[in-house]
């Protein structure tokens, strides 16, 4: 009969958590204005500035009218246009200023700022670079070019610019903050912290470094320190939406959902177009089961900025989580369209393709994701799972090994490779990997459970018990461990302890068929047939096509001599599993009991066809041939039984009867002697006496 074992295969990163976004901003953004030759113009949002702008605009218009070759007038008017948000007019004036004075560094710098605001980053970099060529010591040009390199994830180039800015002005806090953000992205946390601390020391009234340091603490799980920094940032600048968003993330991590929601709401109130807070609030609503509100926020994030790939990606994750695969795929597709190098989008699209059986599509996307992110262990792990599913075991183990090489301290990866080795029948390698997973994560209950099952298969029951005990000690509600421990107690004939575990499993999971099945088997061994039947009936109610339970219930009916009910179950078992030799054997036994010998022969022949060395089938078929006086065929079956099991006294005895009937007295005596010795060794006094009686008749 097929064994029923409860292995756990974890869903490894099938659907990542909905993304949460921290707000990381460089201190000087590209849309700010820089002018090294005259004071920075005030922000045009104030009434005073509008008056000044109007006055200065008239002055610059008049100056240009009087002298069309006045480069400074064009430059200054361009500054005003930019301040008013009139980017095209600003560009036209900066272009003219540069045409008239190709060495005007301020014109290049401010034209770069306009391009930066328009998202034309390469043109902005070109202008900042020209500024630096003309004036290698231009602090703002290095700072702003470093800003763009940071946004483009060109971290080494960004570092070079921020280092230069610090060298040029070591008392300015901004480049320290910005360099700290680069180190943060590179996971060089000590260096990042040093820079954030320096920025705060230089300018303790600037909220930005507090926000940056708070994000670092958040990433390190130091939530109280993160909260302190976000609180300080809000105190210094209550109109900055970033620290509200980030403080919301701390509360989210702490499962203080109401406070998280309050902060996301505040960030959105301060800036109704702040995409990150919509996405974070959507993730929170999703966790709280408020799916309509979650979807509304993801939709709002896309409406605010329809060109942001990760907004579609996050909405895709939402649909993915709720198994709405078509919508999820549509969103992943859009994310990839907007950002063709979006590795995570390829990965999750692959996960859906894998789930719905489109394996080649899944493999293509895993390959692309790995090409884009070759250092991600989880990508190799998932592709390894796909190869295993396709029975491409050689490629699967290559990927599992690569995942471990990339992340040798990841318990989950060892756990997955252990499952692979176990499926391949390599118990020792499986044990080694489960043990390594447990060493890396001593609370890894699934690893204890599965290692216990390997020991169970090796009949190392005490070691298996130790693992199941440990899993249950860590997590008393672990259903699988209770069932598996119960099976060991059952093997050891500690039936009451086995029943206690099966009862606990049923209490924890009232609709888990395996628990009822296991308890039913124990009741059967205790000959508590009615209780066994009740459990097997429950299993069939929960899983009507569970072949094992039909076999087991049929056997209970057989023991109760309810042959017609037993036949119904064995027929069902054969219908579900047409190659189940044991079901044919049991049905054959019933037909034998009912003296339906031809039907019984059909079933025993089928068993032998499926399992040529199944001793009981040969013996049973031999008995039918014996009854039908087909002695040669009976002799052949009894002889086969003896070849397969030299300790089967009944095969010798029955063969002796045929030899006696055919006059082969010496051979009969040998068989009766052998059977008698075996019965005596086995303590079967009745059969031993029968053998002696036969010998008395022949001697």
C-alpha positions in Angstrom: 0.0 0.0 0.0 1.2 3.5 -0.7 2.6 5.1 2.4 1.1 8.4 3.5 3.8 10.9 4.6 3.3 14.5 5.5 6.2 16.5 4.0 6.2 20.2 3.9 7.3 22.1 0.8 7.3 25.7 1.5 6.0 28.2 -1.0 9.3 30.1 -1.4 8.7 33.6 -2.3 5.8 32.7 -4.5 4.2 36.1 -4.0 6.3 38.7 -2.2 4.7 40.9 0.3 3.2 44.1 -1.2 6.0 46.5 -1.5 6.4 49.3 1.0 8.3 52.4 0.1 10.5 54.6 2.2 11.0 58.2 1.1 14.7 58.7 0.3 15.5 62.2 -1.1 18.7 63.9 -1.8 19.0 67.2 -0.1 19.3 69.2 -3.3 16.9 68.1 -6.0 17.4 68.9 -9.6 14.6 71.5 -9.8 16.3 73.9 -7.4 18.1 77.0 -8.9 21.7 77.8 -8.6 23.4 81.0 -9.3 26.9 81.6 -8.1 27.1 85.2 -9.3 24.0 86.7 -7.5 21.7 85.8 -4.6 19.3 83.0 -5.1 15.9 84.3 -6.2 13.1 83.8 -3.6 10.5 81.1 -4.2 7.9 82.5 -6.5 5.1 81.1 -4.5 5.3 84.0 -2.1 3.4 87.3 -3.1 6.6 89.3 -2.5 8.5 87.2 -4.9 5.8 87.6 -7.6 6.1 91.4 -7.3 9.9 91.2 -7.5 9.7 88.8 -10.5 7.3 91.1 -12.3 9.6 94.0 -11.7 12.8 92.2 -12.7 11.2 90.6 -15.7 10.3 94.1 -17.1 13.9 95.2 -16.4 15.4 92.2 -18.2 13.0 92.6 -21.1 14.1 96.3 -21.4 17.8 95.4 -21.1 17.5 92.8 -23.9 15.6 95.3 -26.1 18.3 97.9 -25.6 21.1 95.3 -26.0 20.2 92.0 -27.8 23.7 90.7 -27.1 23.5 91.1 -23.3 24.2 87.5 -22.2 23.6 88.3 -18.5 20.2 89.7 -19.2 19.1 86.5 -21.0 20.6 84.5 -18.2 18.7 86.4 -15.5 15.5 86.4 -17.4 15.9 82.6 -17.8 16.2 82.3 -14.0 13.0 84.2 -13.5 11.2 82.0 -16.2 12.3 78.9 -14.5 11.2 80.2 -11.1 7.8 80.8 -12.7 7.7 77.3 -14.0 8.0 78.4 -17.7 10.6 75.8 -18.6 10.6 76.3 -22.4 11.1 80.1 -22.1 13.8 79.5 -19.5 15.6 77.0 -21.9 15.4 79.5 -24.7 17.0 82.2 -22.6 19.8 79.9 -21.2 20.5 78.7 -24.8 20.9 82.4 -25.9 23.0 83.2 -22.9 25.3 80.3 -23.8 25.4 81.3 -27.5 26.5 84.8 -26.5 28.9 83.6 -23.8 30.0 79.9 -24.3 32.0 80.1 -21.0 29.0 81.1 -18.8 29.1 78.3 -16.2 26.0 79.6 -14.5 24.0 79.3 -17.7 25.1 75.7 -18.2 24.3 74.9 -14.6 20.9 76.4 -14.6 20.0 74.9 -18.0 21.0 71.6 -16.5 18.6 72.2 -13.7 15.7 72.8 -16.2 16.6 69.6 -18.0 16.7 67.8 -14.6 13.2 69.1 -13.8 11.9 67.9 -17.1 13.4 64.4 -16.6 15.9 64.9 -19.4 18.7 63.5 -17.3 21.3 62.9 -19.9 21.0 66.4 -21.2 21.2 67.6 -17.6 24.4 65.5 -17.0 25.9 67.0 -20.2 25.4 70.6 -18.9 26.6 69.8 -15.4 29.7 68.1 -16.9 30.3 71.2 -19.1 30.0 73.4 -16.0 32.7 71.3 -14.3 34.9 71.4 -17.4 34.7 75.2 -17.2 35.0 75.3 -13.5 36.2 72.1 -11.8 35.5 73.6 -8.4 31.8 74.3 -9.0 30.3 72.8 -5.9 26.7 72.8 -7.1 27.5 71.1 -10.4 29.1 68.2 -8.6 26.3 68.0 -6.1 23.6 68.0 -8.8 25.3 65.6 -11.2 25.9 63.3 -8.2 22.1 63.5 -7.6 21.3 62.2 -11.1 23.9 59.5 -10.9 22.3 58.4 -7.6 18.8 58.3 -9.2 20.3 56.2 -12.1 21.9 53.9 -9.5 25.3 54.7 -10.8 26.6 54.8 -7.3 30.4 54.9 -7.9 30.0 58.0 -10.1 27.6 59.6 -7.6 30.2 58.9 -4.8 32.9 60.6 -6.9 30.8 63.7 -7.2 29.8 63.9 -3.6 33.3 63.3 -2.5 34.4 66.2 -4.6 31.6 68.4 -3.3 32.7 67.6 0.3 36.3 68.5 -0.6 35.2 71.8 -2.1 32.9 72.7 0.9 33.5 70.5 3.9 31.2 72.5 6.1 28.1 72.0 3.9 25.8 69.3 5.3 24.1 68.4 1.9 26.8 66.3 0.2 27.3 64.3 3.5 23.6 63.5 3.5 23.7 62.6 -0.2 26.8 60.5 0.1 25.2 58.7 3.1 22.3 57.8 0.9 24.6 56.2 -1.6 26.3 54.2 1.1 22.8 53.2 2.4 21.9 51.9 -1.1 25.1 50.0 -1.2 24.3 48.5 2.3 27.4 50.1 3.7 25.5 51.0 6.8 28.4 52.2 9.0 29.6 54.6 6.4 26.1 55.8 5.8 25.5 56.4 9.5 28.8 58.3 9.8 27.7 60.7 7.0 24.2 61.2 8.3 25.6 62.0 11.7 28.1 64.5 10.2 25.3 66.2 8.2 23.2 66.6 11.4 26.2 68.0 13.3 26.9 70.5 10.6 23.2 71.6 10.3 21.1 70.3 13.2 18.1 72.3 11.9 17.9 70.5 8.6 15.2 67.8 8.6 16.6 65.8 5.6 19.5 64.1 7.4 17.2 63.0 10.2 14.8 61.5 7.7 17.8 59.8 6.0 19.2 58.4 9.3 15.7 57.3 10.3 15.4 55.3 7.1 18.7 53.6 7.9 17.5 52.7 11.4 14.3 51.4 9.9 16.2 49.1 7.6 18.3 47.8 10.5 15.1 47.1 12.5 16.0 49.8 15.1 12.5 51.1 15.2 12.7 53.3 18.3 15.7 55.2 16.9 14.0 55.5 13.6 10.9 57.0 15.2 13.0 59.5 17.1 14.6 60.7 13.9 11.3 60.9 12.0 9.8 62.8 14.9 12.6 65.3 14.8 12.4 65.7 11.0 8.6 66.5 11.4 9.3 68.9 14.3 11.8 70.8 12.1 9.7 70.7 9.0 6.1 69.8 9.6 5.3 70.5 5.9 7.5 67.7 4.6 5.5 64.7 3.7 8.5 62.3 3.6 9.0 61.7 7.3 5.2 61.1 7.8 5.3 58.4 5.2 8.4 56.8 6.8 7.1 57.1 10.3 4.0 55.2 9.0 6.4 52.5 7.9 7.8 52.1 11.3 4.4 51.7 12.8 3.5 49.3 10.1 6.5 47.2 11.0 5.5 47.3 14.6 2.0 46.2 13.6 0.6 49.5 15.0 -1.7 49.8 12.0 -3.9 52.7 13.2 -0.8 54.8 13.7 0.6 53.8 10.4 -2.6 54.7 8.7 -2.7 58.1 10.4 0.8 58.9 9.1 0.1 57.8 5.6 -3.0 59.9 5.6 -1.0 62.9 6.8 1.6 62.4 4.1 -1.2 62.4 1.5 -2.8 65.4 3.1 0.4 67.4 2.9 1.0 66.2 -0.7 -2.0 64.7 -2.4 0.2 63.6 -5.3 2.7 61.6 -3.2 2.7 58.2 -4.9 4.6 56.3 -2.3 2.1 56.9 0.5 -0.8 55.7 -1.7 1.1 52.5 -2.4 2.0 52.0 1.3 -1.5 52.7 2.5 -2.8 50.3 -0.2 -0.4 47.6 1.2 -1.7 48.3 4.7 -5.4 48.1 3.6 -4.6 44.8 1.8 -3.1 43.4 5.0 -6.2 44.5 6.9 -8.5 42.8 4.4 -9.9 46.1 3.1 -9.4 45.1 -0.5 -11.5 47.7 -2.1 -9.7 50.5 -0.3 -6.4 48.9 -1.1 -7.2 48.7 -4.8 -8.4 52.3 -4.8 -5.0 53.4 -3.5 -3.0 51.4 -6.0 -5.2 52.9 -8.7 -4.7 56.4 -7.3 -0.9 55.9 -7.4 -1.1 55.0 -11.0 -3.4 57.9 -11.8 -1.1 60.3 -10.1 1.9 59.0 -12.1 0.9 56.6 -14.9 4.5 56.2 -16.0 5.9 54.7 -12.8 6.6 51.1 -13.3 6.6 50.0 -9.7 3.0 51.3 -9.2 1.8 48.7 -11.8 4.1 46.2 -10.2 2.6 46.8 -6.8 -1.0 46.5 -8.1 0.1 43.3 -9.9 1.3 41.9 -6.5 -2.2 42.8 -5.1 -4.0 40.9 -7.8 -1.4 38.1 -7.6 -2.0 37.7 -3.9 -5.8 37.4 -4.6 -5.2 34.9 -7.4 -6.6 37.2 -10.0 -3.9 36.1 -12.4 -5.0 37.8 -15.6 -5.1 41.2 -13.9 -1.8 40.5 -12.2 -0.2 39.6 -15.5 -1.5 42.7 -17.2 0.1 44.8 -14.5 3.4 43.0 -14.6 3.4 43.4 -18.4 2.8 47.1 -18.1 5.6 47.4 -15.5 8.0 45.6 -17.8 6.9 47.8 -20.8 7.7 50.9 -18.8 10.9 49.5 -17.3 12.3 46.7 -19.5 14.9 45.8 -16.9 12.5 45.3 -14.0 13.8 42.0 -12.6 11.1 41.6 -10.0 8.4 42.0 -12.5 9.9 39.2 -14.7 10.2 37.1 -11.6 6.6 37.4 -10.5 5.3 37.0 -14.0 7.3 33.8 -14.1 5.7 32.7 -10.9 2.2 33.0 -12.4 3.2 31.2 -15.6 4.7 28.4 -13.5 1.6 28.2 -11.4 -0.8 27.9 -14.4 1.5 25.4 -16.1 3.0 27.6 -18.8 6.5 26.3 -18.0 8.4 27.6 -21.0 7.1 31.1 -20.4 8.1 30.8 -16.8 11.5 29.6 -17.7 12.1 32.5 -20.1 11.1 35.0 -17.5 13.3 33.4 -14.8 16.2 33.5 -17.2 15.6 37.2 -17.9 15.3 38.0 -14.2 18.6 36.2 -13.5 20.3 38.0 -16.3 19.2 41.3 -14.9 19.9 40.3 -11.2 22.5 37.5 -11.3 23.2 37.8 -7.6 19.7 36.9 -6.4 19.6 33.5 -4.7 15.8 33.4 -4.7 15.7 33.6 -8.5 18.0 30.5 -8.9 15.9 28.8 -6.2 12.7 29.3 -8.1 14.1 28.3 -11.4 15.5 25.2 -9.7 12.0 24.4 -8.5 10.8 24.7 -12.1 13.5 22.4 -13.4 12.6 19.9 -10.7 9.0 20.0 -11.7 10.1 19.4 -15.3 12.2 16.5 -14.1 15.4 18.2 -15.3 17.2 17.2 -12.2 20.7 18.1 -13.4 19.8 21.7 -14.0 17.7 21.8 -10.8 20.7 20.9 -8.6 22.9 23.4 -10.4 20.5 26.1 -9.5 20.1 25.0 -5.9 23.8 24.9 -5.5 24.1 28.4 -7.0 21.5 29.8 -4.7 23.5 28.5 -1.7 26.7 29.8 -3.1 25.1 33.3 -3.3 23.5 33.1 0.1 25.2 30.5 2.2 23.4 31.7 5.4 19.8 31.3 4.0 18.2 28.4 5.9 15.3 28.2 3.3 17.7 27.4 0.5 19.3 24.5 2.3 15.7 23.4 3.2 14.7 23.4 -0.5 17.8 21.5 -1.6 17.1 18.9 1.2 13.6 18.3 -0.2 15.2 17.8 -3.7 17.7 15.3 -2.3 15.0 13.5 -0.4 12.9 13.2 -3.6 15.9 11.8 -5.3 16.3 9.2 -2.6 19.6 10.6 -1.2 18.6 10.6 2.4 22.1 11.4 3.8 22.4 14.6 1.7 18.9 15.5 2.7 19.7 15.0 6.4 22.8 17.2 6.0 20.9 20.0 4.4 18.0 19.9 6.9 20.6 20.0 9.7 22.3 23.0 8.2 18.9 24.8 7.8 18.2 24.1 11.5 21.7 25.3 12.6 21.0 28.6 10.7 17.5 28.9 12.0 16.9 26.9 15.2 13.2 27.8 15.1 12.7 26.2 11.7 9.8 23.9 12.5 9.3 22.6 8.9 13.0 21.5 8.8 12.6 19.5 12.1 9.4 17.9 10.7 11.0 16.9 7.4 14.2 15.7 9.0 12.1 13.6 11.4 10.4 12.0 8.3 13.8 11.1 6.9 14.7 9.4 10.2 11.3 7.8 10.2 12.0 6.2 6.7 15.3 5.0 8.0 13.5 3.5 11.0 15.5 5.7 13.4 12.4 6.3 15.4 14.0 7.9 18.5 15.7 10.5 16.4 12.5 11.1 14.5 10.6 11.5 17.7 13.2 14.0 19.0 12.6 16.2 15.9 8.8 16.0 16.0 9.0 16.8 19.7 11.2 19.8 19.0 8.9 21.1 16.3 5.9 20.8 18.7 7.8 22.5 21.5 8.5 25.5 19.3 5.0 25.6 17.9 2.4 23.5 19.7 -0.2 24.0 17.0 1.9 22.4 14.3 -0.6 19.9 12.8 1.9 17.9 10.7 4.3 17.3 13.6 1.5 15.9 15.7 0.4 13.6 12.9 3.9 12.4 12.2 4.7 11.8 15.9 1.5 9.9 16.2 2.6 7.6 13.3 5.8 6.8 15.2 3.9 6.0 18.4 1.6 3.8 16.2 4.6 2.0 14.8 5.8 1.5 18.4 2.4 0.2 19.4 2.0 3.1 21.8 -1.6 3.4 20.6 -2.9 5.8 23.3 -0.1 8.3 22.7 -0.7 8.0 18.9 -4.4 8.7 19.4 -3.6 11.7 21.6 -1.5 13.2 18.8 -4.1 12.4 16.1 -6.9 13.9 18.3 -4.8 17.1 18.8 -4.3 17.3 15.0 -8.0 17.0 14.4 -8.7 19.6 17.1 -6.3 22.0 15.3 -7.5 21.1 11.8 -11.0 19.6 11.9 -11.1 19.2 8.1 -7.7 17.7 7.6 -8.3 14.2 6.1 -4.9 12.8 6.9 -5.5 13.2 10.6 -8.7 11.2 10.5 -7.0 8.6 8.2 -4.1 8.1 10.6 -6.4 7.8 13.7 -8.6 5.3 11.8 -5.6 3.1 11.1 -4.7 3.1 14.9 -8.3 2.2 15.8 -8.1 -0.6 13.3 -5.0 -2.0 14.9 -6.8 -1.9 18.2 -9.7 -3.8 16.6 -12.0 -0.8 17.3 -13.6 -1.3 13.9 -16.6 1.0 14.4 -14.4 3.9 15.4 -12.1 3.1 12.5 -15.0 3.1 10.1 -16.2 6.5 11.5 -12.9 8.0 10.7 -12.5 6.4 7.3 -16.1 7.7 6.5 -15.0 11.2 7.5 -11.9 11.0 5.2 -14.1 9.9 2.2 -16.5 12.8 3.0 -13.5 15.2 2.9 -11.6 13.5 0.0 -13.8 11.2 -2.0 -11.0 10.0 -4.3 -8.4 9.3 -1.6 -7.5 5.8 -2.7 -5.9 4.7 0.5 -9.0 5.2 2.6 -11.1 3.1 0.3 -8.6 0.3 0.6 -8.5 0.6 4.4 -12.3 0.8 4.9 -12.7 -2.1 2.6 -10.3 -4.1 4.7 -12.3 -3.2 7.9 -15.5 -4.5 6.1 -13.5 -7.6 5.1 -12.5 -8.3 8.7 -16.2 -7.8 9.7 -17.1 -10.3 6.9 -19.2 -7.6 5.3 -18.0 -8.7 1.9 -20.4 -6.8 -0.3 -19.5 -3.4 1.3 -15.8 -4.4 1.2 -16.2 -5.1 -2.6 -17.6 -1.6 -3.1 -14.5 0.0 -1.6 -12.0 -2.2 -3.4 -13.8 -1.6 -6.7 -13.6 2.2 -5.9 -9.9 1.9 -5.1 -9.2 0.2 -8.4 -11.3 2.7 -10.3 -9.2 5.6 -8.8 -5.9 3.7 -9.1 -6.2 1.0 -11.8 -2.7 -0.3 -11.0 -3.2 -0.7 -7.2 -2.0 -4.3 -6.7 -3.1 -4.4 -3.1 -6.7 -3.5 -4.0 -6.8 -6.3 -6.5 -5.4 -8.7 -4.0 -8.0 -7.8 -1.3 -10.8 -8.1 -3.8 -9.4 -11.4 -4.9 -9.5 -12.6 -1.3 -13.2 -11.7 -1.0 -14.0 -13.6 -4.2 -12.1 -16.6 -2.8 -14.1 -16.4 0.3 -17.3 -16.3 -1.8 -15.9 -19.3 -3.8 -16.0 -17.1 -7.0 -12.7 -18.7 -8.1 -12.5 -17.4 -11.6 -13.0 -13.8 -10.5 -10.5 -14.4 -7.7 -8.0 -15.9 -10.3 -8.4 -12.8 -12.5 -7.5 -10.5 -9.6 -4.5 -12.6 -8.4 -3.2 -12.8 -12.0 -3.5 -9.0 -12.1 -1.6 -8.6 -8.9 1.2 -10.8 -10.1 1.3 -8.9 -13.4 1.7 -5.7 -11.4 4.0 -7.1 -8.7 5.6 -10.4 -9.9 7.2 -11.1 -6.5 4.1 -10.5 -4.4 4.2 -13.6 -2.2 0.6 -13.6 -0.9 -0.7 -13.4 -4.5 1.2 -16.5 -5.6 0.1 -18.4 -2.5 -3.5 -17.4 -2.9 -3.5 -18.3 -6.6 -1.8 -21.6 -5.7 -4.7 -22.4 -3.3 -7.3 -21.9 -6.0 -5.4 -24.1 -8.5 -5.1 -26.6 -5.7 -8.8 -26.6 -5.1 -9.4 -26.9 -8.8 -7.0 -29.8 -8.9 -4.7 -28.0 -11.3 -1.8 -29.4 -9.4 1.0 -28.4 -11.7 0.0 -24.8 -11.7 -0.5 -25.0 -7.9 2.9 -26.5 -7.5 4.5 -23.7 -9.5 2.9 -21.1 -7.3 3.9 -22.8 -4.0 7.4 -23.2 -5.3 7.5 -19.5 -6.2 6.4 -18.6 -2.7 9.2 -20.7 -1.2 11.7 -19.1 -3.5 10.6 -15.7 -2.3 10.1 -16.6 1.3 11.9 -19.7 2.6 10.2 -19.3 6.0 6.7 -19.8 4.7 5.6 -23.0 6.4 2.2 -23.1 4.7 3.8 -23.1 1.2 5.9 -26.2 2.1 2.9 -27.9 3.8 0.5 -27.3 0.8 3.2 -28.4 -1.7 3.7 -31.5 0.4 0.0 -32.3 0.1 0.2 -32.2 -3.7 3.4 -34.3 -3.7 1.7 -36.8 -1.5 -1.4 -36.9 -3.7 0.8 -37.5 -6.8 2.8 -40.2 -5.1 6.0 -38.3 -4.7 6.4 -39.5 -1.1 10.0 -38.6 -0.4 9.5 -35.0 -1.7 6.3 -34.8 0.4 8.2 -36.0 3.5 10.8 -33.3 2.9 8.1 -30.6 2.6 6.2 -31.7 5.7 9.4 -31.9 7.7 10.4 -28.4 6.6 6.9 -27.0 7.4 6.9 -28.7 10.7 10.2 -27.2 11.7 9.1 -23.8 10.6 5.8 -24.0 12.5 7.6 -25.1 15.6 10.0 -22.2 15.4 7.1 -19.8 14.9 5.2 -21.2 17.9 2.3 -22.4 15.7 1.4 -25.6 17.6 -1.7 -26.4 15.7 0.0 -26.3 12.3 3.0 -28.1 13.7 0.8 -31.0 14.8 -0.8 -31.1 11.4 2.6 -31.5 9.8 3.5 -34.3 12.3 0.3 -36.1 11.5 1.1 -36.0 7.8 4.6 -37.4 8.4 3.1 -40.3 10.5 0.9 -41.2 7.6 3.8 -41.4 5.2 6.4 -43.2 7.4 
